[in-house]
């Protein structure tokens, strides 16, 4: 192996990306991702697709695409043309008898005619078999007659008290995180183990993510450039400007500490 596959796998494992998450992020099928990391390029459509996938995969992982392509070019083995060495004297080619080609053509024609006749005969017999087989559907049972039950009206009126607002608010489930970017920041976010969004967001951008049990900031490229509000409660600063964080997790227990 020349090294480009190992570089791609190491970068993916460093980011803690699963193959399914990588497929959703890069739009490259899992079997092609494994082929790129194993440098098993035989299952890909061709050299053009290999270089395109390598370049796309490297960009998403934050690697230098030109360096990956150069490693691939260095490892690519050019096809060699085998030269058949023959003695100085010419060996005459053995010619087939003149009657071989007509015989093959005749046998092929006979087989084709037999196939057409067999298909035509089968198609004529099939409708007859279908028409002779009778099918009688089973009668469905009739529904029992419906009767109306009349109950006398009562003078008493029953009222059901509505739940107070505090009880309704307490029964709400789930987590809602609002991210406000004060500086340019590259970030990868998951909700309940599923990819939510990722990318580089400029200052002034606001993103919202919802989850039932867990919201995870997989990677934060600039901890000081983003503020987080969880279910309406502001969280402390994630870190300093330029600091890189990984696997910042918010759960219902996080709300209890606020």
C-alpha positions as CSV (number, residue, x, y, z in Angstrom):
1,X,0.0,0.0,0.0
2,X,1.3,3.4,-1.0
3,X,-0.2,5.3,2.0
4,X,-3.2,7.3,0.7
5,X,-5.7,4.7,2.1
6,X,-4.0,4.7,5.5
7,X,-4.1,8.5,5.6
8,X,-7.8,8.5,4.8
9,X,-8.7,5.9,7.4
10,X,-6.6,7.5,10.1
11,X,-8.2,10.9,9.5
12,X,-11.7,9.3,9.6
13,X,-11.0,7.4,12.9
14,X,-9.5,10.6,14.4
15,X,-12.7,12.4,13.7
16,X,-14.6,9.3,15.2
17,X,-16.8,9.1,12.1
18,X,-18.6,5.8,11.5
19,X,-18.8,4.4,8.0
20,X,-22.6,5.2,7.9
21,X,-22.0,8.8,9.1
22,X,-19.2,9.2,6.5
23,X,-21.5,7.9,3.7
24,X,-24.2,10.5,4.7
25,X,-21.6,13.3,4.9
26,X,-19.6,12.6,1.7
27,X,-22.4,11.0,-0.4
28,X,-19.9,8.2,-1.2
29,X,-21.2,4.6,-0.8
30,X,-19.8,2.6,2.1
31,X,-18.3,-0.1,-0.2
32,X,-16.4,2.6,-2.2
33,X,-15.2,4.2,1.1
34,X,-13.8,0.9,2.2
35,X,-12.2,0.4,-1.2
36,X,-10.5,3.8,-1.0
37,X,-9.2,3.1,2.5
38,X,-8.0,-0.4,1.5
39,X,-6.7,0.9,-1.9
40,X,-8.7,-1.8,-3.6
41,X,-9.6,0.3,-6.7
42,X,-10.6,-2.6,-8.8
43,X,-14.3,-2.3,-7.7
44,X,-14.6,1.4,-8.7
45,X,-15.7,2.3,-12.3
46,X,-12.4,3.7,-13.5
47,X,-9.4,6.0,-12.8
48,X,-11.5,9.1,-13.2
49,X,-14.0,8.0,-10.5
50,X,-11.1,6.9,-8.2
51,X,-9.4,10.3,-8.4
52,X,-12.8,12.1,-8.0
53,X,-13.7,10.1,-4.9
54,X,-10.3,10.5,-3.4
55,X,-10.4,14.3,-3.8
56,X,-13.9,14.5,-2.3
57,X,-13.1,12.2,0.6
58,X,-9.9,14.1,1.4
59,X,-11.7,17.5,1.4
60,X,-14.4,16.3,3.9
61,X,-11.7,14.9,6.2
62,X,-9.6,18.1,6.1
63,X,-6.7,16.6,4.2
64,X,-4.8,18.0,1.2
65,X,-6.5,16.6,-1.9
66,X,-3.5,17.2,-4.1
67,X,-1.3,15.3,-1.7
68,X,-3.7,12.3,-1.7
69,X,-3.9,12.3,-5.5
70,X,-0.1,12.4,-5.8
71,X,0.2,9.4,-3.5
72,X,-2.3,7.6,-5.7
73,X,-0.4,8.5,-8.9
74,X,2.9,7.3,-7.4
75,X,1.3,3.9,-6.5
76,X,-0.5,3.4,-9.8
77,X,1.1,0.6,-11.8
78,X,1.1,1.3,-15.6
79,X,-0.2,-1.4,-17.8
80,X,2.5,-3.3,-19.7
81,X,2.1,-4.7,-23.1
82,X,3.4,-8.2,-23.5
83,X,5.5,-8.7,-26.7
84,X,5.3,-12.2,-28.1
85,X,8.7,-13.3,-29.4
86,X,8.6,-15.5,-32.4
87,X,11.4,-17.3,-34.2
88,X,12.9,-15.8,-37.3
89,X,11.0,-18.2,-39.5
90,X,7.3,-17.6,-40.1
91,X,4.9,-20.3,-38.8
92,X,1.9,-20.6,-41.1
93,X,-1.5,-20.3,-39.5
94,X,-3.7,-23.3,-39.6
95,X,-6.8,-22.5,-41.6
96,X,-10.2,-23.9,-40.7
97,X,-11.9,-26.1,-43.3
98,X,-14.3,-24.1,-45.6
99,X,-17.3,-26.1,-44.4
100,X,-17.1,-25.1,-40.7
101,X,-18.7,-21.7,-41.0
102,X,-21.7,-22.8,-43.0
103,X,-22.3,-25.7,-40.5
104,X,-22.2,-23.4,-37.5
105,X,-24.6,-20.9,-39.2
106,X,-27.0,-23.7,-40.1
107,X,-27.0,-25.1,-36.5
108,X,-27.6,-21.7,-35.1
109,X,-30.5,-21.1,-37.4
110,X,-32.2,-24.4,-36.5
111,X,-31.9,-23.7,-32.8
112,X,-33.4,-20.2,-33.2
113,X,-36.4,-21.6,-35.2
114,X,-36.9,-24.2,-32.5
115,X,-36.9,-21.6,-29.8
116,X,-39.4,-19.4,-31.5
117,X,-41.8,-22.4,-32.2
118,X,-41.5,-23.5,-28.5
119,X,-42.3,-20.0,-27.2
120,X,-45.3,-19.7,-29.5
121,X,-46.7,-23.1,-28.5
122,X,-46.3,-22.3,-24.8
123,X,-48.0,-19.0,-25.1
124,X,-51.1,-20.6,-26.8
125,X,-51.4,-23.3,-24.2
126,X,-51.0,-21.0,-21.1
127,X,-54.4,-19.1,-21.5
128,X,-56.2,-22.4,-21.9
129,X,-54.9,-23.7,-18.6
130,X,-55.8,-20.4,-16.9
131,X,-59.3,-20.4,-18.4
132,X,-60.0,-24.1,-17.3
133,X,-59.1,-23.4,-13.7
134,X,-62.2,-22.1,-12.0
135,X,-61.9,-19.9,-8.9
136,X,-64.9,-19.2,-6.6
137,X,-64.2,-16.6,-3.9
138,X,-65.4,-17.4,-0.3
139,X,-68.4,-15.4,0.7
140,X,-67.6,-12.9,3.4
141,X,-69.7,-13.1,6.6
142,X,-72.3,-10.3,6.9
143,X,-71.9,-7.8,9.6
144,X,-74.3,-8.1,12.6
145,X,-77.2,-5.6,12.7
146,X,-76.3,-2.5,14.7
147,X,-78.6,-1.5,17.6
148,X,-78.9,1.9,19.2
149,X,-78.8,2.2,22.9
150,X,-80.7,5.2,24.3
151,X,-79.6,6.4,27.7
152,X,-81.7,8.8,29.6
153,X,-80.2,12.3,30.1
154,X,-79.1,13.2,33.5
155,X,-79.5,16.6,35.0
156,X,-76.0,16.6,36.6
157,X,-73.2,18.1,34.5
158,X,-69.6,16.7,34.8
159,X,-66.7,19.0,34.0
160,X,-63.1,17.9,33.6
161,X,-60.6,20.4,35.0
162,X,-57.8,21.3,32.6
163,X,-54.2,20.7,33.6
164,X,-52.4,23.8,34.9
165,X,-49.7,25.3,32.6
166,X,-46.9,24.2,35.0
167,X,-47.9,20.5,34.7
168,X,-48.1,20.7,30.9
169,X,-44.7,22.3,30.7
170,X,-43.2,19.6,33.0
171,X,-44.4,16.8,30.7
172,X,-42.5,18.1,27.6
173,X,-39.8,15.7,26.5
174,X,-36.7,16.2,24.3
175,X,-33.8,18.7,24.0
176,X,-33.5,21.8,21.9
177,X,-30.1,23.4,21.5
178,X,-29.7,26.8,19.9
179,X,-26.2,27.6,18.6
180,X,-25.3,31.3,18.0
181,X,-22.0,31.8,16.2
182,X,-20.1,34.9,17.2
183,X,-17.0,34.0,15.2
184,X,-16.4,31.8,12.1
185,X,-16.5,28.2,13.4
186,X,-16.4,24.7,11.8
187,X,-18.7,22.3,13.6
188,X,-20.2,18.7,13.3
189,X,-23.4,18.1,15.2
190,X,-25.4,14.8,15.9
191,X,-28.8,14.3,17.5
192,X,-29.6,10.9,19.1
193,X,-26.7,9.3,17.3
194,X,-27.8,10.6,13.9
195,X,-26.0,13.3,11.8
196,X,-27.8,16.7,12.1
197,X,-25.6,19.2,10.3
198,X,-21.9,20.2,9.8
199,X,-19.9,22.9,8.1
200,X,-18.2,26.3,8.6
201,X,-20.6,29.0,9.8
202,X,-19.9,32.7,9.8
203,X,-20.4,35.1,12.7
204,X,-24.1,36.0,13.2
205,X,-25.4,32.6,12.1
206,X,-27.9,30.8,14.3
207,X,-28.6,27.0,14.1
208,X,-31.1,24.9,16.0
209,X,-30.9,21.2,16.6
210,X,-33.5,18.9,18.4
211,X,-33.1,15.5,20.0
212,X,-35.0,13.2,22.3
213,X,-32.2,12.0,24.7
214,X,-28.8,13.4,23.5
215,X,-27.3,16.2,21.4
216,X,-23.6,15.9,20.7
217,X,-21.1,18.4,19.3
218,X,-18.8,15.9,17.6
219,X,-16.2,18.5,16.7
220,X,-16.0,22.2,17.5
221,X,-13.3,24.0,15.6
222,X,-13.5,27.3,17.5
223,X,-14.9,26.8,21.0
224,X,-14.8,30.6,21.7
225,X,-16.8,31.4,18.6
226,X,-20.1,29.7,19.5
227,X,-22.6,30.1,22.4
228,X,-25.2,27.4,23.3
229,X,-28.6,27.7,24.8
230,X,-30.2,24.4,25.9
231,X,-34.1,24.4,26.3
232,X,-33.9,28.1,26.9
233,X,-31.1,28.0,29.4
234,X,-27.8,29.6,28.5
235,X,-24.8,27.3,29.0
236,X,-21.3,28.4,30.1
237,X,-18.7,29.2,27.5
238,X,-17.4,26.1,25.8
239,X,-13.8,27.3,25.7
240,X,-11.4,29.8,24.3
241,X,-11.1,31.3,20.8
242,X,-9.4,28.9,18.5
243,X,-9.7,25.9,20.9
244,X,-10.8,22.6,19.3
245,X,-13.3,20.5,21.3
246,X,-14.6,17.0,20.6
247,X,-17.6,15.0,21.9
248,X,-19.4,17.7,23.8
249,X,-22.6,15.9,25.0
250,X,-25.9,17.4,26.3
251,X,-28.5,15.2,28.0
252,X,-31.5,15.8,30.2
253,X,-29.1,15.6,33.2
254,X,-27.3,18.7,31.8
255,X,-30.4,20.7,32.4
256,X,-30.3,19.7,36.1
257,X,-26.9,21.4,36.5
258,X,-28.0,24.7,35.1
